[in-house]
Amino acid sequence: MPYPPPRLVFWETTAGCNLHCIHCRRTTVADALLPQDLATSEAFALIDAIAGFAHPILVLSGGEPLFRPDILDIARYASERGLTVALATNATLIDARLAGEIKRAGIRRVSISLDGADAITHDVFRGPGAFDRALSGLQHLRAAGVPVQINTTVARHNLHQLPQTLALAKSVGAAALHLFLLVPVGCGEEIADEQMISGAEYEEVLNWLYEREMEGGIELKATCAPHYFRVMRQRQAAERRQGITRERPASAARQQHAGGHPGGHPSMNSMSRGCLAGTGVCFVSHRGEVFPCGYLPLAAGNVREQPFRDIWESAPLFQELRQPDLLQGKCGLCEFKQVCGGCRARAYGMTREYLGEEPFCVYLPQRHRDTEIKELHL
């Protein structure tokens, strides 16, 4: 029986970008379009291949996707083929005219990267003036009626600003705030030692996120932090034991259950478990390579050489990632591995073992504790 189709496909439409962010997942970023980028005809063929067996959210990313002069034609084509289209941008190139064109192209949501609650914090990573230009682009999108999502990469420089970042997201009318936990790949690998937060700090962030999610008011999601699903279940179990009853906000319920049934249409959140690399998500590079996600640099195939569906359903790399029993270390022993799975990209980035244990999870599985107790009594 064929494996269920993807719920999220990220496509790096170009490596070209007008910014040079020091924590980018790319190791090199060009300041112009590259000849290796998929041509317009190849882009349409990729969309046809995806739409032929799946109806996922297609996220047009980069680099900076607005570098491509044909990006709105691509978005319109994908929308007409029945895909839910989103755009991931730094928003610094968006004016009122372009915002209107984005709306008319059928793009359902635009995600904007803001890596701090103020210009000083954001611009340290993305360059002078980037914060103000991003907010200007956001305002143009809101005026055009385009829902906006804010993406924030959590690292040491902005860890203390999470409450202010959430307040900012609400104040500008964002539909969602997604927190990305830094993965040490690409340019992020070069700054990992000074910017990576500790496993204990990850745990604090995820518990903070759980509390804020229970408050409602905005869609929240932790990305590259699959152990949030373990934290969420632990917190719910503790509340039940204490007799605490909390009515879950609609946005929180969507995060837990969205996209959970094969054939169902995903929400813009499209999350039902932790790490979805190669299981519910994949990433297509600007060269046509297909990766489990944008942070796990192991190619499963190339759409220029093999049909996208064949790669998705049959690639050995994807086959392995779909078997939780192959996980190693603590992840392999963990009672939460079916809902978490650990970040495969972070495991690879730190140990070069993509099935290895999540290196930034502080939880000790019950089976691991039982083993330690037995060894003490030998």
Contacts in CASP RR format, 6 or more apart in sequence:
PFRMAT RR
TARGET T0000
AUTHOR 0000-0000-0000
METHOD contacts of the structure
MODEL  1
MPYPPPRLVFWETTAGCNLHCIHCRRTTVADALLPQDLATSEAFALIDAI
AGFAHPILVLSGGEPLFRPDILDIARYASERGLTVALATNATLIDARLAG
EIKRAGIRRVSISLDGADAITHDVFRGPGAFDRALSGLQHLRAAGVPVQI
NTTVARHNLHQLPQTLALAKSVGAAALHLFLLVPVGCGEEIADEQMISGA
EYEEVLNWLYEREMEGGIELKATCAPHYFRVMRQRQAAERRQGITRERPA
SAARQQHAGGHPGGHPSMNSMSRGCLAGTGVCFVSHRGEVFPCGYLPLAA
GNVREQPFRDIWESAPLFQELRQPDLLQGKCGLCEFKQVCGGCRARAYGM
TREYLGEEPFCVYLPQRHRDTEIKELHL
2 313 0 8 1.000
3 312 0 8 1.000
3 313 0 8 1.000
3 318 0 8 1.000
3 322 0 8 1.000
4 262 0 8 1.000
4 263 0 8 1.000
4 280 0 8 1.000
5 53 0 8 1.000
5 54 0 8 1.000
5 55 0 8 1.000
5 56 0 8 1.000
5 263 0 8 1.000
5 312 0 8 1.000
6 50 0 8 1.000
6 54 0 8 1.000
6 56 0 8 1.000
6 278 0 8 1.000
6 280 0 8 1.000
6 281 0 8 1.000
6 282 0 8 1.000
6 312 0 8 1.000
7 56 0 8 1.000
7 57 0 8 1.000
7 259 0 8 1.000
7 266 0 8 1.000
7 270 0 8 1.000
7 276 0 8 1.000
7 280 0 8 1.000
7 281 0 8 1.000
8 56 0 8 1.000
8 57 0 8 1.000
8 59 0 8 1.000
8 266 0 8 1.000
8 270 0 8 1.000
8 276 0 8 1.000
8 280 0 8 1.000
8 281 0 8 1.000
8 282 0 8 1.000
9 50 0 8 1.000
9 54 0 8 1.000
9 56 0 8 1.000
9 57 0 8 1.000
9 58 0 8 1.000
9 59 0 8 1.000
9 281 0 8 1.000
9 282 0 8 1.000
9 283 0 8 1.000
9 284 0 8 1.000
10 59 0 8 1.000
10 61 0 8 1.000
10 88 0 8 1.000
10 281 0 8 1.000
10 282 0 8 1.000
10 283 0 8 1.000
10 284 0 8 1.000
10 293 0 8 1.000
10 294 0 8 1.000
11 46 0 8 1.000
11 58 0 8 1.000
11 59 0 8 1.000
11 60 0 8 1.000
11 61 0 8 1.000
11 283 0 8 1.000
11 284 0 8 1.000
12 61 0 8 1.000
12 62 0 8 1.000
12 63 0 8 1.000
12 283 0 8 1.000
12 284 0 8 1.000
12 285 0 8 1.000
12 286 0 8 1.000
12 294 0 8 1.000
13 37 0 8 1.000
13 38 0 8 1.000
13 43 0 8 1.000
13 60 0 8 1.000
13 61 0 8 1.000
13 62 0 8 1.000
13 63 0 8 1.000
13 65 0 8 1.000
13 68 0 8 1.000
13 71 0 8 1.000
13 74 0 8 1.000
13 286 0 8 1.000
14 33 0 8 1.000
14 34 0 8 1.000
14 37 0 8 1.000
14 62 0 8 1.000
14 63 0 8 1.000
14 64 0 8 1.000
14 65 0 8 1.000
14 67 0 8 1.000
14 68 0 8 1.000
14 286 0 8 1.000
15 26 0 8 1.000
15 28 0 8 1.000
15 29 0 8 1.000
15 30 0 8 1.000
15 34 0 8 1.000
15 36 0 8 1.000
15 37 0 8 1.000
15 62 0 8 1.000
15 63 0 8 1.000
15 286 0 8 1.000
16 29 0 8 1.000
16 30 0 8 1.000
16 31 0 8 1.000
16 32 0 8 1.000
16 33 0 8 1.000
16 34 0 8 1.000
16 62 0 8 1.000
16 63 0 8 1.000
16 64 0 8 1.000
16 67 0 8 1.000
17 24 0 8 1.000
17 29 0 8 1.000
17 30 0 8 1.000
17 31 0 8 1.000
17 62 0 8 1.000
17 63 0 8 1.000
17 64 0 8 1.000
17 67 0 8 1.000
17 90 0 8 1.000
18 31 0 8 1.000
18 64 0 8 1.000
18 67 0 8 1.000
18 90 0 8 1.000
18 92 0 8 1.000
18 93 0 8 1.000
19 29 0 8 1.000
19 64 0 8 1.000
19 90 0 8 1.000
19 92 0 8 1.000
19 126 0 8 1.000
19 127 0 8 1.000
19 130 0 8 1.000
20 29 0 8 1.000
20 127 0 8 1.000
21 29 0 8 1.000
21 113 0 8 1.000
21 115 0 8 1.000
21 125 0 8 1.000
21 126 0 8 1.000
21 127 0 8 1.000
21 187 0 8 1.000
22 125 0 8 1.000
22 187 0 8 1.000
22 188 0 8 1.000
22 190 0 8 1.000
22 191 0 8 1.000
23 115 0 8 1.000
23 125 0 8 1.000
23 153 0 8 1.000
23 155 0 8 1.000
23 182 0 8 1.000
23 187 0 8 1.000
23 188 0 8 1.000
23 191 0 8 1.000
23 195 0 8 1.000
24 63 0 8 1.000
24 186 0 8 1.000
24 187 0 8 1.000
24 188 0 8 1.000
25 183 0 8 1.000
25 185 0 8 1.000
25 186 0 8 1.000
25 187 0 8 1.000
25 188 0 8 1.000
25 294 0 8 1.000
25 295 0 8 1.000
26 63 0 8 1.000
26 186 0 8 1.000
26 187 0 8 1.000
27 186 0 8 1.000
27 187 0 8 1.000
29 63 0 8 1.000
32 67 0 8 1.000
33 67 0 8 1.000
33 68 0 8 1.000
34 286 0 8 1.000
36 286 0 8 1.000
36 287 0 8 1.000
37 68 0 8 1.000
37 286 0 8 1.000
37 287 0 8 1.000
38 46 0 8 1.000
38 286 0 8 1.000
38 287 0 8 1.000
38 288 0 8 1.000
38 303 0 8 1.000
38 304 0 8 1.000
40 70 0 8 1.000
40 73 0 8 1.000
40 74 0 8 1.000
42 303 0 8 1.000
42 304 0 8 1.000
43 70 0 8 1.000
43 74 0 8 1.000
43 77 0 8 1.000
44 74 0 8 1.000
44 77 0 8 1.000
45 303 0 8 1.000
46 284 0 8 1.000
46 288 0 8 1.000
46 303 0 8 1.000
46 308 0 8 1.000
47 58 0 8 1.000
47 74 0 8 1.000
47 77 0 8 1.000
47 78 0 8 1.000
47 81 0 8 1.000
47 83 0 8 1.000
48 81 0 8 1.000
49 303 0 8 1.000
49 307 0 8 1.000
49 308 0 8 1.000
49 309 0 8 1.000
50 56 0 8 1.000
50 58 0 8 1.000
50 83 0 8 1.000
50 308 0 8 1.000
51 78 0 8 1.000
51 81 0 8 1.000
51 82 0 8 1.000
51 83 0 8 1.000
52 309 0 8 1.000
53 309 0 8 1.000
55 82 0 8 1.000
55 83 0 8 1.000
55 84 0 8 1.000
55 265 0 8 1.000
56 83 0 8 1.000
56 84 0 8 1.000
56 266 0 8 1.000
56 270 0 8 1.000
57 83 0 8 1.000
57 84 0 8 1.000
57 85 0 8 1.000
57 86 0 8 1.000
57 266 0 8 1.000
57 268 0 8 1.000
57 270 0 8 1.000
58 78 0 8 1.000
58 83 0 8 1.000
58 84 0 8 1.000
58 85 0 8 1.000
58 86 0 8 1.000
59 86 0 8 1.000
59 87 0 8 1.000
59 88 0 8 1.000
59 111 0 8 1.000
60 71 0 8 1.000
60 74 0 8 1.000
60 75 0 8 1.000
60 85 0 8 1.000
60 86 0 8 1.000
60 87 0 8 1.000
60 88 0 8 1.000
60 107 0 8 1.000
61 87 0 8 1.000
61 88 0 8 1.000
62 88 0 8 1.000
62 286 0 8 1.000
64 89 0 8 1.000
64 90 0 8 1.000
64 93 0 8 1.000
65 71 0 8 1.000
65 87 0 8 1.000
65 88 0 8 1.000
65 89 0 8 1.000
66 87 0 8 1.000
66 89 0 8 1.000
66 93 0 8 1.000
66 94 0 8 1.000
66 98 0 8 1.000
68 74 0 8 1.000
71 87 0 8 1.000
72 101 0 8 1.000
72 102 0 8 1.000
72 105 0 8 1.000
73 105 0 8 1.000
75 85 0 8 1.000
75 87 0 8 1.000
75 102 0 8 1.000
75 105 0 8 1.000
75 106 0 8 1.000
75 107 0 8 1.000
76 105 0 8 1.000
76 106 0 8 1.000
78 85 0 8 1.000
79 85 0 8 1.000
79 105 0 8 1.000
79 106 0 8 1.000
79 107 0 8 1.000
84 108 0 8 1.000
84 265 0 8 1.000
84 266 0 8 1.000
84 268 0 8 1.000
85 105 0 8 1.000
85 106 0 8 1.000
85 107 0 8 1.000
85 108 0 8 1.000
86 107 0 8 1.000
86 108 0 8 1.000
86 109 0 8 1.000
86 110 0 8 1.000
86 111 0 8 1.000
86 149 0 8 1.000
86 268 0 8 1.000
87 102 0 8 1.000
87 107 0 8 1.000
87 109 0 8 1.000
87 110 0 8 1.000
87 111 0 8 1.000
88 110 0 8 1.000
88 111 0 8 1.000
88 113 0 8 1.000
88 151 0 8 1.000
89 110 0 8 1.000
89 111 0 8 1.000
89 112 0 8 1.000
89 113 0 8 1.000
90 112 0 8 1.000
90 113 0 8 1.000
90 126 0 8 1.000
90 130 0 8 1.000
90 134 0 8 1.000
91 110 0 8 1.000
91 112 0 8 1.000
91 113 0 8 1.000
91 133 0 8 1.000
91 134 0 8 1.000
91 135 0 8 1.000
91 136 0 8 1.000
91 137 0 8 1.000
91 138 0 8 1.000
91 141 0 8 1.000
92 130 0 8 1.000
92 133 0 8 1.000
92 134 0 8 1.000
92 137 0 8 1.000
94 102 0 8 1.000
94 136 0 8 1.000
94 137 0 8 1.000
94 138 0 8 1.000
94 140 0 8 1.000
94 141 0 8 1.000
95 137 0 8 1.000
95 140 0 8 1.000
96 140 0 8 1.000
96 143 0 8 1.000
96 144 0 8 1.000
98 140 0 8 1.000
99 137 0 8 1.000
99 140 0 8 1.000
99 141 0 8 1.000
99 143 0 8 1.000
99 144 0 8 1.000
99 146 0 8 1.000
100 144 0 8 1.000
100 146 0 8 1.000
102 110 0 8 1.000
102 141 0 8 1.000
102 144 0 8 1.000
102 146 0 8 1.000
103 144 0 8 1.000
103 145 0 8 1.000
103 146 0 8 1.000
107 146 0 8 1.000
108 147 0 8 1.000
108 268 0 8 1.000
109 146 0 8 1.000
109 147 0 8 1.000
109 148 0 8 1.000
109 149 0 8 1.000
109 175 0 8 1.000
109 268 0 8 1.000
110 141 0 8 1.000
110 146 0 8 1.000
110 147 0 8 1.000
110 148 0 8 1.000
110 149 0 8 1.000
111 148 0 8 1.000
111 149 0 8 1.000
111 150 0 8 1.000
111 151 0 8 1.000
111 178 0 8 1.000
112 134 0 8 1.000
112 137 0 8 1.000
112 138 0 8 1.000
112 141 0 8 1.000
112 148 0 8 1.000
112 149 0 8 1.000
112 150 0 8 1.000
112 151 0 8 1.000
113 126 0 8 1.000
113 134 0 8 1.000
113 150 0 8 1.000
113 151 0 8 1.000
113 152 0 8 1.000
113 153 0 8 1.000
114 122 0 8 1.000
114 131 0 8 1.000
114 134 0 8 1.000
114 135 0 8 1.000
114 150 0 8 1.000
114 151 0 8 1.000
114 152 0 8 1.000
114 165 0 8 1.000
114 168 0 8 1.000
115 121 0 8 1.000
115 122 0 8 1.000
115 125 0 8 1.000
115 126 0 8 1.000
115 152 0 8 1.000
115 153 0 8 1.000
115 155 0 8 1.000
115 157 0 8 1.000
115 158 0 8 1.000
116 122 0 8 1.000
116 131 0 8 1.000
116 152 0 8 1.000
116 158 0 8 1.000
116 161 0 8 1.000
116 164 0 8 1.000
116 165 0 8 1.000
117 158 0 8 1.000
117 161 0 8 1.000
117 164 0 8 1.000
117 165 0 8 1.000
117 167 0 8 1.000
117 168 0 8 1.000
118 131 0 8 1.000
118 161 0 8 1.000
118 164 0 8 1.000
119 129 0 8 1.000
119 131 0 8 1.000
119 132 0 8 1.000
121 157 0 8 1.000
121 158 0 8 1.000
121 161 0 8 1.000
122 130 0 8 1.000
122 131 0 8 1.000
122 134 0 8 1.000
123 129 0 8 1.000
123 130 0 8 1.000
123 131 0 8 1.000
124 157 0 8 1.000
125 153 0 8 1.000
125 157 0 8 1.000
135 172 0 8 1.000
138 148 0 8 1.000
138 172 0 8 1.000
138 174 0 8 1.000
139 172 0 8 1.000
141 148 0 8 1.000
142 148 0 8 1.000
142 172 0 8 1.000
142 173 0 8 1.000
147 175 0 8 1.000
147 268 0 8 1.000
148 172 0 8 1.000
148 173 0 8 1.000
148 174 0 8 1.000
148 175 0 8 1.000
149 174 0 8 1.000
149 175 0 8 1.000
149 176 0 8 1.000
149 177 0 8 1.000
149 178 0 8 1.000
149 219 0 8 1.000
149 268 0 8 1.000
150 165 0 8 1.000
150 168 0 8 1.000
150 169 0 8 1.000
150 172 0 8 1.000
150 174 0 8 1.000
150 176 0 8 1.000
150 177 0 8 1.000
150 178 0 8 1.000
151 178 0 8 1.000
151 180 0 8 1.000
151 223 0 8 1.000
152 158 0 8 1.000
152 165 0 8 1.000
152 177 0 8 1.000
152 178 0 8 1.000
152 179 0 8 1.000
152 180 0 8 1.000
153 180 0 8 1.000
153 181 0 8 1.000
153 182 0 8 1.000
154 162 0 8 1.000
154 179 0 8 1.000
154 180 0 8 1.000
154 181 0 8 1.000
154 182 0 8 1.000
154 197 0 8 1.000
154 205 0 8 1.000
155 182 0 8 1.000
155 191 0 8 1.000
155 195 0 8 1.000
155 196 0 8 1.000
155 197 0 8 1.000
156 194 0 8 1.000
156 195 0 8 1.000
156 196 0 8 1.000
156 197 0 8 1.000
157 195 0 8 1.000
158 165 0 8 1.000
159 197 0 8 1.000
159 201 0 8 1.000
159 205 0 8 1.000
162 179 0 8 1.000
162 205 0 8 1.000
162 208 0 8 1.000
165 177 0 8 1.000
166 177 0 8 1.000
166 212 0 8 1.000
166 218 0 8 1.000
169 176 0 8 1.000
169 177 0 8 1.000
169 218 0 8 1.000
170 217 0 8 1.000
170 218 0 8 1.000
174 218 0 8 1.000
175 218 0 8 1.000
175 219 0 8 1.000
175 268 0 8 1.000
176 218 0 8 1.000
176 219 0 8 1.000
176 220 0 8 1.000
176 221 0 8 1.000
176 268 0 8 1.000
176 269 0 8 1.000
177 218 0 8 1.000
177 219 0 8 1.000
177 220 0 8 1.000
177 221 0 8 1.000
178 220 0 8 1.000
178 221 0 8 1.000
178 222 0 8 1.000
178 223 0 8 1.000
179 205 0 8 1.000
179 209 0 8 1.000
179 220 0 8 1.000
179 221 0 8 1.000
179 222 0 8 1.000
179 223 0 8 1.000
179 225 0 8 1.000
180 223 0 8 1.000
180 224 0 8 1.000
181 197 0 8 1.000
181 202 0 8 1.000
181 205 0 8 1.000
181 222 0 8 1.000
181 223 0 8 1.000
181 224 0 8 1.000
181 225 0 8 1.000
181 343 0 8 1.000
181 346 0 8 1.000
181 360 0 8 1.000
182 188 0 8 1.000
182 192 0 8 1.000
182 195 0 8 1.000
182 196 0 8 1.000
182 197 0 8 1.000
182 224 0 8 1.000
183 224 0 8 1.000
183 295 0 8 1.000
183 343 0 8 1.000
183 345 0 8 1.000
183 346 0 8 1.000
183 349 0 8 1.000
184 192 0 8 1.000
184 196 0 8 1.000
184 346 0 8 1.000
184 349 0 8 1.000
184 350 0 8 1.000
185 295 0 8 1.000
185 296 0 8 1.000
185 297 0 8 1.000
185 345 0 8 1.000
185 348 0 8 1.000
185 349 0 8 1.000
186 297 0 8 1.000
188 195 0 8 1.000
189 349 0 8 1.000
196 360 0 8 1.000
197 205 0 8 1.000
198 360 0 8 1.000
199 360 0 8 1.000
199 361 0 8 1.000
199 362 0 8 1.000
200 362 0 8 1.000
202 225 0 8 1.000
202 227 0 8 1.000
202 360 0 8 1.000
202 361 0 8 1.000
202 362 0 8 1.000
203 231 0 8 1.000
203 362 0 8 1.000
205 222 0 8 1.000
205 225 0 8 1.000
206 222 0 8 1.000
206 225 0 8 1.000
206 227 0 8 1.000
206 228 0 8 1.000
206 231 0 8 1.000
207 231 0 8 1.000
207 235 0 8 1.000
209 220 0 8 1.000
209 222 0 8 1.000
209 228 0 8 1.000
210 228 0 8 1.000
210 231 0 8 1.000
210 232 0 8 1.000
210 235 0 8 1.000
212 220 0 8 1.000
213 220 0 8 1.000
213 249 0 8 1.000
213 251 0 8 1.000
213 252 0 8 1.000
213 255 0 8 1.000
214 246 0 8 1.000
214 248 0 8 1.000
214 249 0 8 1.000
214 252 0 8 1.000
215 249 0 8 1.000
216 249 0 8 1.000
216 251 0 8 1.000
216 252 0 8 1.000
217 249 0 8 1.000
217 251 0 8 1.000
218 251 0 8 1.000
219 251 0 8 1.000
219 254 0 8 1.000
219 255 0 8 1.000
219 268 0 8 1.000
219 269 0 8 1.000
220 251 0 8 1.000
220 252 0 8 1.000
220 255 0 8 1.000
221 255 0 8 1.000
221 269 0 8 1.000
221 271 0 8 1.000
222 228 0 8 1.000
224 295 0 8 1.000
224 343 0 8 1.000
224 345 0 8 1.000
224 346 0 8 1.000
225 343 0 8 1.000
226 273 0 8 1.000
226 274 0 8 1.000
226 275 0 8 1.000
226 340 0 8 1.000
226 341 0 8 1.000
226 342 0 8 1.000
226 343 0 8 1.000
226 358 0 8 1.000
227 274 0 8 1.000
227 336 0 8 1.000
227 340 0 8 1.000
227 342 0 8 1.000
227 358 0 8 1.000
227 361 0 8 1.000
227 363 0 8 1.000
228 274 0 8 1.000
229 273 0 8 1.000
229 274 0 8 1.000
229 336 0 8 1.000
229 339 0 8 1.000
229 340 0 8 1.000
230 334 0 8 1.000
230 336 0 8 1.000
230 339 0 8 1.000
230 340 0 8 1.000
230 361 0 8 1.000
230 363 0 8 1.000
232 256 0 8 1.000
233 336 0 8 1.000
233 339 0 8 1.000
239 245 0 8 1.000
239 246 0 8 1.000
248 256 0 8 1.000
254 267 0 8 1.000
254 269 0 8 1.000
255 269 0 8 1.000
255 271 0 8 1.000
256 271 0 8 1.000
256 272 0 8 1.000
257 272 0 8 1.000
258 266 0 8 1.000
258 267 0 8 1.000
258 269 0 8 1.000
258 270 0 8 1.000
258 271 0 8 1.000
258 272 0 8 1.000
259 265 0 8 1.000
259 266 0 8 1.000
259 267 0 8 1.000
259 270 0 8 1.000
259 271 0 8 1.000
259 272 0 8 1.000
260 272 0 8 1.000
273 338 0 8 1.000
273 339 0 8 1.000
273 340 0 8 1.000
273 341 0 8 1.000
274 339 0 8 1.000
274 340 0 8 1.000
274 341 0 8 1.000
274 342 0 8 1.000
275 340 0 8 1.000
275 341 0 8 1.000
275 342 0 8 1.000
275 343 0 8 1.000
275 344 0 8 1.000
276 293 0 8 1.000
277 292 0 8 1.000
277 293 0 8 1.000
277 296 0 8 1.000
277 321 0 8 1.000
277 344 0 8 1.000
277 345 0 8 1.000
278 292 0 8 1.000
278 293 0 8 1.000
278 300 0 8 1.000
278 317 0 8 1.000
278 318 0 8 1.000
278 321 0 8 1.000
278 322 0 8 1.000
279 318 0 8 1.000
279 321 0 8 1.000
279 322 0 8 1.000
281 292 0 8 1.000
281 293 0 8 1.000
282 290 0 8 1.000
282 291 0 8 1.000
282 292 0 8 1.000
282 293 0 8 1.000
282 300 0 8 1.000
282 312 0 8 1.000
282 318 0 8 1.000
283 290 0 8 1.000
283 291 0 8 1.000
283 292 0 8 1.000
283 293 0 8 1.000
283 294 0 8 1.000
284 290 0 8 1.000
284 291 0 8 1.000
284 303 0 8 1.000
284 308 0 8 1.000
285 291 0 8 1.000
285 299 0 8 1.000
287 302 0 8 1.000
287 304 0 8 1.000
288 302 0 8 1.000
288 303 0 8 1.000
288 304 0 8 1.000
289 299 0 8 1.000
289 301 0 8 1.000
289 302 0 8 1.000
290 299 0 8 1.000
290 300 0 8 1.000
290 301 0 8 1.000
290 302 0 8 1.000
290 303 0 8 1.000
290 308 0 8 1.000
290 311 0 8 1.000
290 312 0 8 1.000
290 315 0 8 1.000
291 297 0 8 1.000
291 298 0 8 1.000
291 299 0 8 1.000
291 300 0 8 1.000
292 298 0 8 1.000
292 300 0 8 1.000
292 317 0 8 1.000
292 318 0 8 1.000
292 321 0 8 1.000
292 344 0 8 1.000
292 345 0 8 1.000
293 344 0 8 1.000
293 345 0 8 1.000
294 345 0 8 1.000
295 345 0 8 1.000
295 346 0 8 1.000
296 344 0 8 1.000
296 345 0 8 1.000
296 348 0 8 1.000
296 354 0 8 1.000
297 348 0 8 1.000
298 317 0 8 1.000
298 348 0 8 1.000
298 354 0 8 1.000
299 317 0 8 1.000
300 311 0 8 1.000
300 315 0 8 1.000
300 316 0 8 1.000
300 317 0 8 1.000
300 318 0 8 1.000
301 311 0 8 1.000
301 315 0 8 1.000
302 311 0 8 1.000
303 311 0 8 1.000
311 318 0 8 1.000
312 318 0 8 1.000
320 326 0 8 1.000
320 355 0 8 1.000
321 344 0 8 1.000
321 354 0 8 1.000
321 355 0 8 1.000
324 332 0 8 1.000
324 337 0 8 1.000
324 338 0 8 1.000
324 341 0 8 1.000
325 332 0 8 1.000
326 355 0 8 1.000
327 334 0 8 1.000
327 337 0 8 1.000
327 341 0 8 1.000
327 342 0 8 1.000
327 355 0 8 1.000
327 356 0 8 1.000
327 357 0 8 1.000
328 353 0 8 1.000
328 355 0 8 1.000
328 356 0 8 1.000
328 357 0 8 1.000
329 356 0 8 1.000
329 357 0 8 1.000
330 357 0 8 1.000
330 358 0 8 1.000
330 361 0 8 1.000
330 363 0 8 1.000
330 364 0 8 1.000
330 365 0 8 1.000
330 368 0 8 1.000
331 337 0 8 1.000
331 340 0 8 1.000
331 341 0 8 1.000
331 342 0 8 1.000
331 347 0 8 1.000
331 356 0 8 1.000
331 357 0 8 1.000
331 358 0 8 1.000
331 361 0 8 1.000
332 357 0 8 1.000
332 365 0 8 1.000
333 365 0 8 1.000
333 367 0 8 1.000
333 368 0 8 1.000
333 371 0 8 1.000
334 340 0 8 1.000
334 341 0 8 1.000
334 363 0 8 1.000
334 365 0 8 1.000
334 367 0 8 1.000
334 368 0 8 1.000
335 365 0 8 1.000
335 366 0 8 1.000
335 367 0 8 1.000
336 363 0 8 1.000
336 365 0 8 1.000
340 358 0 8 1.000
341 358 0 8 1.000
342 357 0 8 1.000
342 358 0 8 1.000
342 361 0 8 1.000
343 358 0 8 1.000
343 360 0 8 1.000
344 354 0 8 1.000
344 355 0 8 1.000
345 354 0 8 1.000
346 358 0 8 1.000
346 359 0 8 1.000
346 360 0 8 1.000
347 353 0 8 1.000
347 354 0 8 1.000
347 355 0 8 1.000
347 356 0 8 1.000
347 357 0 8 1.000
347 358 0 8 1.000
347 359 0 8 1.000
348 354 0 8 1.000
350 359 0 8 1.000
351 359 0 8 1.000
END
